[in-house]
Amino acid sequence: MVTLTKTILDYSLKGEVDHARKAFDQMGHRDSVSWNVMIKGYIENYRIGDARLLFDVMPKKSPFSRNSMILGYTKERKTHIALKLFIVMPCKNVVSWTAIVIALCQDSRIEDAWRMFREISKPNSISFQVDTSHKNSTCLELGKLVYFYQQC
């Protein structure tokens, strides 16, 4: 199984996701790693639709797979779908929260981003760093607020 998962990863890194999918389909038993590698391969190759189809049939969705999908939709600037996935996510972590705040920033929904940021149960240096380093000018304003929040 490790060899086939590595093959899926190698094909995906080369942009050959159709070959990666053939290797994935040949696996007799798939663990969460193989599912996540294939989903991430689709996302990294701008095939969010294929990633979603696979995600939807994934037997056991992990926080990693859910975060990958949120980040994938964020990358595609499909904030409304990322937000829907985030809302139904049973267990959110700092990656989930940070991804959705970034998605809202990219969509120029700064007030919503700030509201979400304040809901993070335990903001940490990762969420502060991501928010304050974002290049979108509207997010720069949010970054300044985050910096002020951190100083209080």
C-alpha positions in Angstrom: 0.0 0.0 0.0 2.9 2.4 0.8 4.3 1.9 -2.7 1.1 2.6 -4.4 0.5 5.7 -2.2 4.0 6.9 -3.2 3.1 6.3 -6.8 0.0 8.4 -6.5 2.0 11.2 -4.9 4.7 11.0 -7.6 2.2 11.2 -10.4 0.3 14.0 -8.7 3.5 16.0 -8.2 4.2 15.6 -12.0 0.7 16.8 -12.8 -0.3 13.4 -14.1 -3.4 13.0 -11.9 -5.2 10.7 -14.3 -2.3 8.2 -13.9 -2.5 8.8 -10.1 -6.2 8.0 -10.1 -5.5 4.8 -12.0 -3.0 3.7 -9.3 -5.5 4.7 -6.6 -8.3 2.7 -8.2 -6.0 -0.3 -8.4 -5.5 -0.3 -4.6 -7.3 -3.2 -2.9 -7.4 -1.5 0.5 -7.2 2.3 0.8 -6.2 3.9 4.1 -6.8 7.6 5.0 -3.4 8.5 3.8 -4.0 7.2 0.2 -7.4 8.9 0.1 -5.9 12.2 1.3 -2.9 12.0 -1.1 -5.3 11.5 -4.0 -7.6 14.3 -2.9 -4.7 16.6 -2.4 -3.3 15.6 -5.8 -6.5 16.8 -7.5 -6.5 20.0 -5.5 -2.9 20.8 -6.3 -3.6 20.3 -10.0 -6.7 22.6 -10.0 -9.2 19.8 -10.2 -11.4 20.7 -7.3 -14.4 19.1 -8.9 -12.7 15.7 -9.0 -11.4 16.2 -5.5 -14.9 16.8 -4.2 -16.3 13.8 -6.0 -13.7 11.6 -4.3 -14.1 13.4 -0.9 -17.9 12.8 -1.0 -17.4 9.0 -1.3 -14.5 8.9 1.2 -15.7 6.5 3.9 -14.1 8.3 6.9 -13.3 12.0 6.5 -10.4 13.2 8.6 -9.7 16.8 9.7 -6.9 16.8 7.2 -9.2 15.8 4.3 -11.8 18.4 5.4 -9.1 21.1 5.7 -7.7 20.2 2.3 -11.1 20.7 0.7 -11.6 24.0 2.5 -8.2 25.2 1.4 -8.9 23.8 -2.2 -12.1 25.9 -2.5 -10.2 28.9 -1.0 -7.6 28.5 -3.6 -10.3 28.4 -6.3 -11.9 31.5 -4.7 -15.1 29.5 -4.1 -15.6 31.0 -0.6 -19.3 30.1 -0.4 -18.5 26.4 -0.8 -15.5 26.5 1.6 -17.8 28.2 4.2 -20.5 25.5 3.8 -17.8 22.8 4.4 -16.5 24.7 7.4 -19.9 25.1 8.9 -20.7 21.4 8.8 -17.2 20.4 10.0 -17.7 18.5 13.2 -14.3 19.3 14.8 -12.5 22.5 13.7 -8.8 23.2 14.4 -6.6 26.2 13.9 -6.0 25.2 10.3 -9.7 25.1 9.6 -10.3 28.5 11.3 -7.3 30.1 9.6 -8.3 28.8 6.1 -11.8 30.2 6.4 -10.6 33.6 7.6 -8.2 33.7 4.6 -11.1 32.7 2.3 -13.3 35.5 3.6 -10.4 38.0 3.3 -9.8 37.0 -0.3 -13.5 37.5 -1.0 -13.3 41.0 0.6 -15.6 39.9 3.4 -13.5 41.6 6.1 -16.2 42.0 8.7 -17.1 38.3 8.4 -13.4 37.4 8.5 -12.9 39.4 11.7 -16.0 37.8 13.3 -14.7 34.4 12.5 -11.3 35.3 13.8 -12.8 36.3 17.1 -14.6 33.0 17.3 -11.3 31.0 17.2 -11.3 29.3 20.5 -7.5 29.6 21.1 -5.8 31.9 18.6 -2.1 31.1 18.3 0.9 32.4 16.5 0.0 30.4 13.4 -3.3 32.1 12.9 -1.9 35.5 13.8 1.1 35.0 11.4 -1.1 33.8 8.5 -3.6 36.7 8.9 -0.9 39.4 9.3 1.2 38.2 6.4 -1.6 38.0 3.8 -1.0 40.3 0.8 -4.5 41.3 0.1 -4.8 45.0 1.0 -8.2 44.5 2.7 -6.6 41.7 4.7 -3.8 44.0 5.7 -6.4 46.0 7.6 -7.6 42.8 9.3 -4.0 42.0 10.0 -3.5 45.3 11.8 -6.6 44.6 13.9 -5.3 41.1 14.7 -1.9 42.6 15.7 -3.7 45.1 18.0 -5.8 42.2 19.4 -2.6 40.2 20.1 -1.1 43.1 22.0 -4.1 43.4 24.4 
